[in-house]
Amino acid sequence: MKIMKTLFFQSLVLTSVLASFNVYAVDQSICNPGAKVELYNNGSLKVCQLKNDYDANNIRCKNGGPVSFYDNGNLESCVLSTPATIAENKCKQDGLISFFIDGKLKSCVKPDN
């Protein structure tokens, strides 16, 4: 019984330790080689120019465009590769889109029509 309590306690400690780390951090391999890359002090990607299209928050960010992330790895802003509709808001292709840290839409360029 003592072994079970010890294992349970150790699993709780391990879970809390792992939960405190930033589990999802975007790797700078998504950036254009040779382009300026900015990182946060914790090593996570802050801003760069995309090498290829990048999918995040159910949208597609355009290759060659700027992309920025919050220090927890959540997408902050990018240029849309394709039109997107988020919470009934239509956002224009090739327009800048931005999100709050919790992933909710902050702003985007509306279609002309």
Order of alpha helices (4+ residues) and beta strands (2+ residues): alpha-beta-beta-beta-beta-beta-beta-beta-beta-beta-beta
